[in-house]
Amino acid sequence: MLFQPKLLSTLKNYSKELFYADLMSGIIVGIVALPLAIAFGIASGVSPEKGLFTAVIAGFIISLLGGTKVQIGGPTGAFIVIVYGVVQEFGVAGLAIATIIAGIMLIAMGLLKLGSIIKFIPYPVVVGFTSGIALTIFTTQIKDLFGMNTGALPGDFIHKWVIYSQHFDSINFWSLGVGVVSIAIIFLMPKFSKKIPGSLIAIILLTLVVYFLRNKFGITSIETIGDRFTIDPSLPKAETPEISFAIVQMLIPTAFTIAILGAIESLLSATVADGVTGNKHDSNTELIAQGVANVVTPLFGGIPATGAIARTMTNINNGGKTPIAGIIHAIVLLLIMLFLGNLTKHIPMACLAGVLIVVAYNMSEWRTFKNLLRNPKADVAVLITTFLLTVIFDLTIAIEIGLLLAVVLFIRRISETSNVSVFTDEINTTDYTEVGDATEKLSIPEGVEIYEIEGPFFFGVASKFEETMKQIGDKPKVRIIRMRKVPFIDSTGCHNLESFIKMSKKDKTQVLLSGVNERVRLVLVNTGLEKMLGQENILSNINDAVERARKLVSK
């Protein structure tokens, strides 16, 4: 069965002990998710409650329908850059449409069983855009960390830093102090307790400090969420955005980026969780669940969501065993939003900036980035290109060009490992022998040439074969193409082979094939090449091919 939510299988043997473990973990993860949901919402260019809506609705759906036992879904730092760009260009309505389209794409990926294919996206591409996103997130938080009075900031990376350099004289040292202390608490907290998240302690402690400073000492220059946003802690109402064909056309590339990014991050998170728990996730079911979450969440004002590695690991470390923990985490967040939502307006913006800067640092993977720079030049080129495009331009261009560059370099590498050899005197039959090969050296009759193709006979290699033919230039009576090392042949290879057969017929040269495997043989049958060549001219091994060539020459 294609769609099998893990919740169904785990409920069969569910017990009170499992529920208690899930309850405790769900409560802790819900509390941990609170500051992150608010921070990701604000950094994405929407109001803070929209981040909470996303964590509640998407978190509930992903746990309910997902293909992993311990995955926690919600808004993540990876989407900040792209969501901010969409909101600036198309507004919140445009973001909702892009997210819905991305959700439909994710569902289609799952139904088409593309879950395993997503895992083959080159590692340098993933690290390149992840590090690029981290640097971009860090850049977006400089204004709030330093309490600068810059006004509206431009969307691109370079111009942001130009504006910052022009407004360094407007630094608010109270805000900077709050931000620096937040970062220090987050980094130092694991030394005292690994179960209590530093981000939560930083927000609670510094919110109380700032509230005291504002009300007792009149220090009102430290900006809080309430100074910038009006928070609505009530339940969201479902609204369907107005969708037109024109807006869909414009948003397709962005939606594709959201879908690919969501698929990569959710399956990466699920894979990491499998490594810790020993479970095995269902990647296609997980993609379908992520898709449903991203179709439903925007209807309630939410932003794109995916599997969150940090929250998933928090769930595992606190004893979460089944998807019930993720469902409880969503319920806890909902209760906090409804009954304590008004208190969030007192959270300092500099404190949230500190939280996001730590998120960016953890995302940056700078050690991995540094190690990848020692890899082959092709991998380094993909890494640097994807990173720079993410930072200077945007994530959509970075992923598209990064993947394209990786594919081109992969084809080049395959082409370099493929080879076409020509034999006219004798041929070695001991290496990778075909069925029926017996002798070490096989003499080639006069008037016979043997071409050996090593590697896949696809469009990247077909030109090599054609070039070799032109270089030889003579017209023997028989040409044998030895294909024992050809795992597959594509349409370009078939076209090349067909042209070769036709050219040989004009020159009154007979073509024989040797060592064709079943997969290649089936392609030859389906394309009509077997009929053109004749079954008797496709031999199982080189000995039989040379023997037939000898008979043809003697005639």
C-alpha positions as CSV (number, residue, x, y, z in Angstrom):
1,M,0.0,0.0,0.0
2,L,1.4,3.4,-1.0
3,F,0.0,5.6,1.8
4,Q,0.5,4.1,5.3
5,P,0.6,6.6,8.1
6,K,2.8,5.4,11.0
7,L,0.1,6.4,13.5
8,L,-2.1,3.5,12.3
9,S,0.6,0.8,12.9
10,T,1.7,2.3,16.2
11,L,-1.8,2.4,17.7
12,K,-2.2,-1.4,17.3
13,N,0.1,-2.0,20.3
14,Y,-0.3,1.3,22.1
15,S,-0.1,1.3,25.9
16,K,-0.3,3.6,28.9
17,E,3.5,3.6,29.2
18,L,3.9,4.8,25.6
19,F,1.2,7.4,26.1
20,Y,2.9,8.8,29.2
21,A,6.3,9.0,27.4
22,D,4.6,10.7,24.4
23,L,2.7,13.1,26.7
24,M,5.9,14.2,28.5
25,S,7.8,14.6,25.3
26,G,4.9,16.4,23.5
27,I,4.6,19.0,26.3
28,I,8.4,19.7,26.2
29,V,8.6,19.9,22.4
30,G,5.5,22.2,22.4
31,I,7.2,24.6,24.8
32,V,10.4,24.4,22.8
33,A,8.6,25.1,19.5
34,L,6.9,28.3,20.9
35,P,9.8,30.8,20.5
36,L,11.0,29.2,17.2
37,A,7.5,29.4,15.7
38,I,7.2,33.1,16.6
39,A,10.8,33.9,15.5
40,F,10.4,32.1,12.1
41,G,7.0,33.8,11.5
42,I,8.4,37.3,12.1
43,A,11.7,36.7,10.2
44,S,9.6,35.4,7.2
45,G,7.8,38.8,6.9
46,V,4.5,37.8,8.5
47,S,2.9,38.4,11.9
48,P,4.1,36.2,14.8
49,E,0.8,34.3,15.2
50,K,1.1,33.0,11.6
51,G,4.2,31.1,12.7
52,L,2.2,29.7,15.6
53,F,-0.7,28.7,13.3
54,T,1.8,26.9,11.1
55,A,3.3,25.0,14.0
56,V,-0.1,24.0,15.3
57,I,-1.9,23.0,12.1
58,A,1.1,21.6,10.1
59,G,2.6,19.9,13.2
60,F,-0.7,18.1,13.8
61,I,-1.2,17.0,10.2
62,I,2.4,15.8,9.7
63,S,2.2,13.7,12.9
64,L,-1.3,12.4,12.0
65,L,-0.5,11.3,8.4
66,G,3.3,11.1,8.3
67,G,5.5,8.2,7.5
68,T,7.8,8.5,10.5
69,K,7.2,7.8,14.2
70,V,8.9,10.8,15.8
71,Q,9.0,13.5,13.2
72,I,7.9,17.0,14.4
73,G,6.7,19.3,11.7
74,G,6.4,23.1,11.5
75,P,8.0,26.3,10.2
76,T,11.8,26.1,9.8
77,G,14.7,28.4,9.2
78,A,15.2,27.0,5.7
79,F,12.1,28.7,4.4
80,I,12.7,32.1,5.9
81,V,14.6,33.5,2.9
82,I,12.2,32.3,0.2
83,V,9.0,33.1,2.2
84,Y,10.3,36.7,2.9
85,G,10.9,37.2,-0.8
86,V,7.5,35.9,-1.8
87,V,5.7,38.1,0.8
88,Q,7.6,41.2,-0.4
89,E,6.8,40.6,-4.1
90,F,3.4,38.9,-4.1
91,G,2.0,39.6,-0.6
92,V,0.6,37.1,1.9
93,A,-2.0,35.9,-0.6
94,G,0.7,35.1,-3.1
95,L,2.6,33.1,-0.4
96,A,-0.6,31.1,0.3
97,I,-1.0,30.2,-3.4
98,A,2.7,29.3,-3.7
99,T,2.5,27.1,-0.6
100,I,-0.7,25.3,-1.8
101,I,1.0,24.6,-5.2
102,A,4.1,23.3,-3.4
103,G,1.8,21.1,-1.3
104,I,0.2,19.6,-4.4
105,M,3.7,19.0,-5.8
106,L,4.8,17.2,-2.6
107,I,1.6,15.0,-2.7
108,A,2.4,14.2,-6.4
109,M,6.0,13.3,-5.5
110,G,4.8,10.9,-2.9
111,L,2.1,9.3,-5.2
112,L,4.8,8.9,-7.9
113,K,7.1,7.2,-5.4
114,L,9.8,9.8,-5.7
115,G,10.7,9.7,-2.1
116,S,13.9,7.7,-2.7
117,I,15.0,9.8,-5.7
118,I,15.0,13.0,-3.6
119,K,17.9,11.4,-1.5
120,F,20.1,11.5,-4.6
121,I,20.4,15.3,-4.7
122,P,24.1,16.0,-4.6
123,Y,25.5,16.8,-1.2
124,P,27.4,19.9,-2.3
125,V,24.1,21.4,-3.5
126,V,22.4,20.7,-0.2
127,V,25.3,22.1,1.8
128,G,25.7,25.1,-0.5
129,F,22.1,26.3,-0.2
130,T,21.9,25.4,3.5
131,S,25.0,27.5,4.3
132,G,23.7,30.3,2.0
133,I,20.4,30.3,3.8
134,A,22.2,30.5,7.2
135,L,24.2,33.5,6.1
136,T,21.1,35.2,4.8
137,I,19.2,34.6,8.0
138,F,22.1,36.0,10.0
139,T,22.0,39.1,7.7
140,T,18.3,39.7,8.2
141,Q,18.7,39.7,12.0
142,I,21.5,42.4,12.2
143,K,18.9,45.2,12.4
144,D,17.1,43.8,15.4
145,L,20.2,42.6,17.1
146,F,21.8,46.0,17.1
147,G,18.4,47.9,17.4
148,M,19.2,50.0,14.4
149,N,16.8,52.6,13.0
150,T,17.2,51.7,9.3
151,G,13.6,51.8,8.2
152,A,12.4,49.3,5.6
153,L,15.3,47.1,4.4
154,P,15.9,46.0,0.8
155,G,15.4,42.4,-0.1
156,D,18.9,41.6,-1.4
157,F,22.0,40.6,0.6
158,I,24.5,43.3,-0.6
159,H,22.2,46.3,-0.3
160,K,21.2,45.2,3.3
161,W,24.9,45.5,4.3
162,V,25.2,48.8,2.5
163,I,22.2,50.1,4.6
164,Y,23.7,48.6,7.8
165,S,27.1,50.4,7.2
166,Q,25.3,53.7,6.8
167,H,23.3,53.3,10.1
168,F,25.9,52.0,12.5
169,D,25.7,55.3,14.4
170,S,22.0,54.4,15.3
171,I,23.0,51.3,17.3
172,N,20.9,50.8,20.4
173,F,23.2,49.3,23.1
174,W,20.3,48.2,25.3
175,S,19.0,46.0,22.4
176,L,22.5,44.8,21.6
177,G,23.0,43.8,25.2
178,V,19.7,41.8,25.2
179,G,20.7,40.1,22.0
180,V,24.2,39.2,23.1
181,V,22.9,37.8,26.5
182,S,20.3,35.8,24.6
183,I,23.0,34.2,22.5
184,A,25.2,33.5,25.5
185,I,22.3,31.8,27.4
186,I,21.5,29.6,24.4
187,F,25.1,28.5,24.0
188,L,25.8,28.0,27.7
189,M,22.5,26.3,28.7
190,P,23.4,22.8,27.5
191,K,26.3,22.8,30.0
192,F,23.7,23.0,32.8
193,S,20.7,21.1,31.3
194,K,20.3,19.5,27.9
195,K,16.6,18.9,28.4
196,I,15.6,22.5,29.0
197,P,16.1,24.5,25.7
198,G,18.3,27.6,26.0
199,S,16.1,29.6,23.7
200,L,13.1,29.2,26.0
201,I,15.1,30.2,29.1
202,A,16.6,33.2,27.2
203,I,13.1,34.4,26.1
204,I,11.5,34.0,29.5
205,L,14.4,35.6,31.4
206,L,15.0,38.5,29.1
207,T,11.3,39.3,28.6
208,L,11.0,39.7,32.3
209,V,14.2,41.9,32.4
210,V,13.0,44.1,29.6
211,Y,9.5,44.4,31.0
212,F,11.1,45.5,34.3
213,L,13.4,48.0,32.6
214,R,10.5,49.5,30.6
215,N,8.1,49.9,33.4
216,K,10.4,50.7,36.4
217,F,13.2,52.7,34.7
218,G,11.4,54.0,31.7
219,I,13.9,52.4,29.2
220,T,11.4,52.2,26.3
221,S,14.0,52.0,23.5
222,I,14.2,48.2,23.6
223,E,11.7,47.2,20.9
224,T,9.3,44.3,21.6
225,I,7.0,42.2,19.4
226,G,4.0,44.4,20.6
227,D,5.7,47.6,19.4
228,R,5.8,46.2,15.8
229,F,2.9,43.8,15.6
230,T,-0.7,43.5,16.8
231,I,-1.1,39.9,17.9
232,D,-4.4,38.0,17.5
233,P,-4.3,35.0,19.8
234,S,-7.7,33.7,18.6
235,L,-8.3,30.7,16.4
236,P,-7.7,31.4,12.7
237,K,-10.5,31.4,10.2
238,A,-10.2,29.5,6.9
239,E,-10.0,31.7,3.8
240,T,-9.4,30.5,0.3
241,P,-7.1,32.9,-1.7
242,E,-8.2,34.1,-5.1
243,I,-6.3,31.9,-7.6
244,S,-5.8,32.9,-11.2
245,F,-3.9,31.2,-14.0
246,A,-1.6,34.2,-14.4
247,I,-0.6,34.2,-10.7
248,V,-0.1,30.4,-10.8
249,Q,2.3,30.8,-13.8
250,M,4.4,33.4,-11.9
251,L,4.5,31.3,-8.7
252,I,5.3,27.9,-10.2
253,P,9.2,28.3,-9.9
254,T,8.9,29.5,-6.3
255,A,6.4,26.7,-5.5
256,F,8.9,24.2,-7.0
257,T,11.6,25.5,-4.7
258,I,9.4,25.3,-1.6
259,A,8.4,21.7,-2.6
260,I,12.0,20.6,-3.2
261,L,13.3,22.3,-0.1
262,G,10.5,20.8,2.0
263,A,11.1,17.3,0.6
264,I,14.8,17.5,1.2
265,E,14.5,18.8,4.8
266,S,11.7,16.5,5.9
267,L,13.4,13.3,4.5
268,L,16.8,14.4,5.9
269,S,15.2,14.9,9.3
270,A,13.4,11.5,9.0
271,T,16.7,9.8,8.0
272,V,18.6,11.4,11.0
273,A,15.7,10.2,13.3
274,D,16.0,6.7,11.9
275,G,19.7,6.6,12.7
276,V,19.0,7.5,16.3
277,T,15.9,5.4,17.0
278,G,16.6,2.4,14.7
279,N,13.2,2.8,13.0
280,K,12.6,3.0,9.3
281,H,10.5,5.8,7.8
282,D,8.2,5.6,4.7
283,S,9.5,8.4,2.5
284,N,6.6,8.5,0.1
285,T,4.0,8.6,2.9
286,E,6.0,11.3,4.6
287,L,6.0,13.4,1.3
288,I,2.2,13.0,1.0
289,A,1.7,14.1,4.6
290,Q,4.0,17.1,4.1
291,G,2.0,18.0,1.0
292,V,-1.4,17.8,2.8
293,A,0.0,20.0,5.6
294,N,1.2,22.6,3.1
295,V,-2.2,22.6,1.2
296,V,-4.2,23.0,4.4
297,T,-2.0,25.4,6.5
298,P,-2.1,28.4,4.1
299,L,-5.9,28.3,4.2
300,F,-5.6,29.4,7.9
301,G,-2.9,32.0,7.3
302,G,0.1,29.7,7.8
303,I,3.4,29.6,6.0
304,P,5.3,26.6,4.5
305,A,6.2,23.8,6.9
306,T,8.4,20.7,6.8
307,G,10.1,18.3,9.2
308,A,12.2,20.1,11.8
309,I,15.4,18.3,12.7
310,A,16.0,20.2,16.0
311,R,12.5,19.7,17.3
312,T,12.5,16.0,16.1
313,M,15.7,15.4,18.0
314,T,14.2,17.1,21.1
315,N,11.3,14.7,20.8
316,I,13.6,11.7,20.6
317,N,15.8,12.9,23.5
318,N,12.7,13.5,25.7
319,G,11.3,10.0,25.2
320,G,8.8,10.5,22.3
321,K,8.0,7.1,20.8
322,T,5.0,7.5,18.4
323,P,3.3,10.2,16.3
324,I,1.0,10.9,19.4
325,A,3.9,13.0,20.8
326,G,3.8,15.2,17.7
327,I,0.0,15.6,18.0
328,I,0.4,16.5,21.7
329,H,3.0,19.1,20.8
330,A,0.6,20.8,18.4
331,I,-2.2,20.8,21.1
332,V,0.2,22.3,23.7
333,L,1.1,25.0,21.3
334,L,-2.6,25.7,20.6
335,L,-3.3,26.0,24.3
336,I,-0.4,28.4,24.9
337,M,-1.5,30.5,21.9
338,L,-5.1,30.7,23.1
339,F,-4.5,31.4,26.8
340,L,-1.0,33.0,26.9
341,G,-0.8,34.5,23.5
342,N,-1.1,38.1,24.7
343,L,2.0,37.7,26.8
344,T,4.1,37.2,23.7
345,K,3.9,40.9,22.8
346,H,6.4,41.6,25.6
347,I,9.2,39.5,24.0
348,P,12.1,41.7,22.9
349,M,12.9,41.7,19.2
350,A,16.6,41.6,20.0
351,C,16.1,38.4,21.9
352,L,14.3,36.7,18.9
353,A,17.2,38.0,16.8
354,G,19.6,36.2,19.1
355,V,17.6,33.0,18.8
356,L,17.6,33.1,15.0
357,I,21.3,33.9,14.9
358,V,22.0,30.7,16.8
359,V,19.6,28.9,14.4
360,A,21.7,30.3,11.5
361,Y,24.9,29.2,13.1
362,N,23.7,25.7,13.6
363,M,22.4,25.6,10.0
364,S,25.6,27.0,8.5
365,E,27.5,23.6,8.7
366,W,30.7,25.7,8.3
367,R,32.8,22.7,9.3
368,T,31.2,20.5,6.6
369,F,31.5,23.4,4.1
370,K,35.2,23.8,5.0
371,N,35.8,20.0,4.5
372,L,34.0,20.0,1.1
373,L,36.5,22.6,-0.2
374,R,39.1,19.8,-0.2
375,N,37.0,17.7,-2.5
376,P,37.5,17.5,-6.3
377,K,37.2,20.8,-8.2
378,A,33.8,19.8,-9.7
379,D,32.2,19.4,-6.3
380,V,33.8,22.6,-5.0
381,A,32.4,24.4,-8.1
382,V,28.9,23.2,-7.4
383,L,29.2,24.1,-3.7
384,I,30.5,27.6,-4.2
385,T,28.1,28.3,-7.1
386,T,25.0,27.2,-5.1
387,F,26.2,29.1,-2.0
388,L,26.8,32.4,-3.8
389,L,23.6,32.2,-5.9
390,T,21.6,31.6,-2.6
391,V,23.2,34.6,-0.9
392,I,23.4,37.1,-3.8
393,F,20.3,36.2,-5.8
394,D,17.7,33.8,-4.3
395,L,17.1,30.2,-3.4
396,T,15.0,29.4,-6.5
397,I,17.9,30.3,-8.9
398,A,20.4,28.6,-6.6
399,I,18.6,25.2,-6.5
400,E,17.8,25.2,-10.2
401,I,21.4,26.1,-11.3
402,G,23.0,24.0,-8.6
403,L,21.1,20.9,-9.7
404,L,21.8,21.7,-13.4
405,L,25.5,22.1,-12.7
406,A,25.6,18.9,-10.7
407,V,23.9,17.0,-13.5
408,V,26.2,18.4,-16.1
409,L,29.3,17.5,-14.1
410,F,27.9,14.0,-13.4
411,I,27.4,13.4,-17.1
412,R,30.9,14.6,-17.8
413,R,32.4,12.2,-15.2
414,I,30.4,9.3,-16.6
415,S,31.6,10.2,-20.1
416,E,35.2,10.4,-18.9
417,T,35.0,6.9,-17.4
418,S,33.5,5.5,-20.7
419,N,35.8,4.5,-23.5
420,V,35.7,3.2,-27.1
421,S,38.6,1.0,-28.1
422,V,39.6,-0.4,-31.6
423,F,41.2,-3.8,-32.2
424,T,42.5,-5.1,-35.5
425,D,45.1,-7.8,-34.7
426,E,44.2,-9.6,-31.5
427,I,42.0,-9.1,-28.5
428,N,42.3,-10.1,-24.8
429,T,39.4,-12.3,-23.6
430,T,40.4,-12.8,-20.0
431,D,39.2,-9.6,-18.4
432,Y,35.4,-9.5,-17.7
433,T,35.0,-12.6,-19.8
434,E,31.6,-13.3,-21.5
435,V,29.9,-16.6,-21.4
436,G,31.8,-18.9,-23.7
437,D,35.2,-17.1,-23.6
438,A,38.0,-19.6,-23.3
439,T,41.2,-18.3,-24.7
440,E,43.4,-15.5,-23.4
441,K,44.3,-14.0,-26.8
442,L,42.0,-14.2,-29.8
443,S,43.4,-13.5,-33.2
444,I,41.3,-11.2,-35.4
445,P,40.9,-12.3,-39.1
446,E,42.0,-10.0,-41.8
447,G,39.2,-7.6,-42.9
448,V,37.6,-7.6,-39.4
449,E,37.7,-4.8,-36.9
450,I,36.5,-4.9,-33.3
451,Y,35.2,-1.9,-31.4
452,E,34.8,-2.3,-27.7
453,I,32.5,0.2,-25.8
454,E,33.1,0.4,-22.0
455,G,30.4,2.1,-20.0
456,P,26.8,3.2,-20.6
457,F,26.1,3.9,-24.3
458,F,24.2,7.1,-23.7
459,F,24.2,10.6,-25.3
460,G,27.4,11.6,-23.4
461,V,29.3,8.7,-25.0
462,A,27.6,8.3,-28.3
463,S,29.7,11.2,-29.7
464,K,32.9,9.4,-28.7
465,F,31.9,6.4,-30.7
466,E,31.1,8.5,-33.7
467,E,34.5,10.3,-33.4
468,T,36.4,7.0,-33.2
469,M,34.6,5.8,-36.4
470,K,35.6,9.0,-38.3
471,Q,39.2,8.7,-37.2
472,I,39.5,5.1,-38.4
473,G,38.1,5.9,-41.8
474,D,38.7,2.4,-43.4
475,K,36.1,0.0,-44.7
476,P,36.6,-3.6,-43.4
477,K,34.3,-6.5,-44.4
478,V,33.0,-7.0,-40.8
479,R,32.8,-4.7,-37.8
480,I,32.2,-6.3,-34.4
481,I,30.9,-4.1,-31.6
482,R,31.8,-5.7,-28.3
483,M,29.2,-4.5,-25.7
484,R,30.0,-6.7,-22.7
485,K,30.6,-3.6,-20.5
486,V,27.6,-1.6,-21.7
487,P,25.0,-1.7,-18.8
488,F,22.4,0.3,-20.7
489,I,21.8,2.2,-24.0
490,D,19.6,5.3,-24.4
491,S,17.8,6.8,-27.4
492,T,20.8,8.8,-28.6
493,G,23.0,5.6,-28.4
494,C,20.3,3.7,-30.4
495,H,20.3,6.5,-33.0
496,N,24.0,6.5,-33.2
497,L,24.1,2.7,-33.6
498,E,21.4,2.9,-36.3
499,S,23.4,5.4,-38.2
500,F,26.5,3.2,-37.9
501,I,24.6,0.2,-39.2
502,K,23.2,2.1,-42.2
503,M,26.6,3.6,-43.0
504,S,28.2,0.1,-42.8
505,K,25.6,-1.3,-45.2
506,K,26.4,1.4,-47.8
507,D,30.1,0.4,-47.4
508,K,29.0,-3.3,-47.7
509,T,30.3,-4.0,-44.2
510,Q,28.5,-6.4,-41.9
511,V,28.0,-5.3,-38.3
512,L,28.0,-7.9,-35.5
513,L,27.2,-7.2,-31.8
514,S,28.9,-9.2,-29.1
515,G,28.1,-9.7,-25.3
516,V,24.8,-7.8,-25.4
517,N,23.0,-8.1,-22.0
518,E,19.3,-8.6,-21.6
519,R,18.5,-5.0,-20.8
520,V,20.3,-3.7,-23.8
521,R,18.8,-6.5,-26.0
522,L,15.3,-5.5,-25.0
523,V,16.0,-1.9,-26.1
524,L,17.3,-3.1,-29.4
525,V,14.1,-5.2,-29.9
526,N,11.8,-2.3,-29.0
527,T,13.6,0.2,-31.3
528,G,13.7,-2.2,-34.3
529,L,17.5,-2.4,-34.3
530,E,17.5,-6.2,-33.8
531,K,15.4,-6.6,-36.9
532,M,17.6,-4.2,-38.9
533,L,20.7,-6.1,-37.8
534,G,19.3,-9.6,-37.9
535,Q,19.1,-11.9,-34.8
536,E,21.9,-14.1,-36.2
537,N,24.3,-11.1,-36.0
538,I,23.8,-10.5,-32.3
539,L,26.2,-13.0,-30.5
540,S,26.5,-13.9,-26.8
541,N,30.3,-13.7,-26.7
542,I,33.3,-12.6,-28.6
543,N,34.5,-16.1,-29.7
544,D,31.2,-16.7,-31.5
545,A,31.3,-13.2,-33.0
546,V,34.8,-13.7,-34.3
547,E,33.9,-17.2,-35.7
548,R,30.9,-15.7,-37.5
549,A,33.1,-12.9,-38.8
550,R,35.6,-15.4,-40.1
551,K,32.9,-17.2,-42.1
552,L,31.5,-14.0,-43.5
553,V,35.0,-12.9,-44.6
554,S,35.7,-16.3,-46.2
555,K,32.5,-16.0,-48.3
